[in-house]
Amino acid sequence: MRAWYYIICCLLVVSCEEYEYEKPLTPICKASIDTNVIGLWVFESYKTYNNFTLDIDSHLLMILPYNKHEYIIVLRNEKKASNDLPLLYKGHISKIGNYTFANIRWIGDKNDVPYIYYAFTIQNDSLYYWGYVKNKLPQVFQAKKFFVKHYNDTNYISAIRKYKRFRLLNKPLLLH
């Protein structure tokens, strides 16, 4: 139970520091599923910027299609001794010019949970994503224009998280 409490506290602290808003960058109905994102990802490392606090343990990130526009994201502690329940998120992709952002919100018992915007890229079976530090952003700004202009600007980035795509077998498993 202690590990579960620790993960929740970390996520609440992170969500308080990263920019969040009640609406997504682009409407859900305009999003489509990118099959390159779907899969099981293993947390590998992170690098923080702007005195951002991020202290996370090894975990798995499973990204599955929910419908034609959205994904379900399951975050699960990787420690074998852990009995923690996974954390569930819902999200969709916003493509703005040549840039890609994930609009992620925790699945809870309320509908007013804000979205956190994460820029992301996939390179050589590695997923990299990063948010933006709330107190580094201007008080008034147009989100789409600002995040495109400062897509990977380390003056605003919170932490870049790196995941490796998990592969069980190179061949399909045959059941007898």
N, C-alpha and C positions, 0 to 999 in steps of 0.2 A: 504494500500500500504506500510505503514511503516513496518509492520510485514514481508511482502515478502522481502523487502530490507534487513531486519535484518537476515532472514534465509539465503539469498544468501551470505551476508557478512560472516556469521558464517561458511558456507560451504567452501567459498573461503579461509578463514583463516585456517580452519582445513585441507583442501587439500594441502595447502602450507607447513604445518607442518608434515603431514603424508607422508610416503614413497609412491612414485608413479613411474610408469615406463610405457614406450610406448607399451610394450608387456605383455600379461598375464603370470602367472606362468606356466600354461600348455595350450596347444592349445584348442580352443573352441570345435573342432570336437571330442576331447577325453572326454569331459564332459558329464555327464548325469544328469537328473533331480532327485532330492531327494524330494519326496513328503512330507517329514517331515518339510521341510523348507517353503513350500507353505502355505500361509494364511495371515491373518491380525494380526499384532503385535502392541501392545500398548507400547509406551516408558514408562519405569518405573523409571530408575535411571542410574547413571554413576559414575565411580570412575576414576580419572585421575592419571597419573604417569608422572615423568620426567618433571615437570613444564609445562605440556601440557595444552593448553587453549581450553576448550570446554564449551560453554555456550549455551545450547539449551533448547527450550521450549517443552512442551508436543506435541507429534506428533504421527501419525499412520504410520506404515510401512506395505505396502501390497506387498507381493511377489507372483508373478504369473508366470507360465511357458509361455515362448515366443515361443519356439520350442523344439526339442528333446534335446537340449544342453544348452539353455540359459533361464534366467529369466528376466522379467521386474519387476523393483522395483519402487514403487510409495511412495514417502514421502509426507505426507500431514499434515499441521498444524492442531492440534486438537481443537483449540479454536473455539467455535461456531460462534463468530463474525467475524472470518477471511474469507475474500473473496479471499485469495491467491490461485493461481494455484498450483497444486502439482508439485513436482520436480520428474523427471523421470530418472531412471538409468537402465542400462542393465548389466547383470553379469552372470557369470558361476562359477561352483565349481571346484576347483582343489583338488584332493585327492592325497596326497603325504605320503606314508606310512600310519600311523594311524592318520594323521592330515588332517584337512579340512580347506581350505581357499576359500574365495570368491574373485573373480576378478571383481571389480566394476568400471564402468565408466559412467559418466554423459552423457545423450543423449542430444547432442547439434547440432549445425549446421555445426560442423567441424568433420572430421573423425580422427583427430590427438589427441583427448582427451586421456590423459593417464589413466592407470588402477591404482586403489588403492587396495592393497592387505589387506584383513581382515581375520584374523584367527577367527573361530567361533565354537561354540558348542551349542547344544540344550539339556537342562536338565529339566525334569518335567514341560513341557509347558513353559519354559523360554528360550529365545534366548539370548546368550551372544556373542558379537563380539568386536574385538579390532584390531587397526592398530598399526603401528610401527613409532616411531618418527624419522623423516628423519635425523636430525643432530646427532642422537645417533648411527647410523649405520656406519660401515666402508665405506671408500670411494670406495673401490673395493671389491666385494664379489659375491659369487654365491648365488642368491636369494633362490632357493629351499633348498639348504643345510643350509643356514643361518636361514631361517624362521622355518625350522623343528627343528633345534638345539635350537633355542630360541623361540619356539612356544608361551609359556606363561611366558617368562622371563620379569619381571617387570623393568629390566634395559633398555629395548627397547620399551616397550608397551606405547602407547599414552593414551588411555582411554578404559576402559571396559564399554560398553553400555549394559544395560539389558532391555529386552522387554518381556512382557507376551503375550501369545497367547490369542486372543480375541474370545470369544464364545458368539454368540447371544442367541441361544436356545439349550437346550438339545435334543429337538424333532424337526423334520422337520416342517417348516411352511406350513400349509395347506391353500391354496387359495380357496375361495368360489366363 
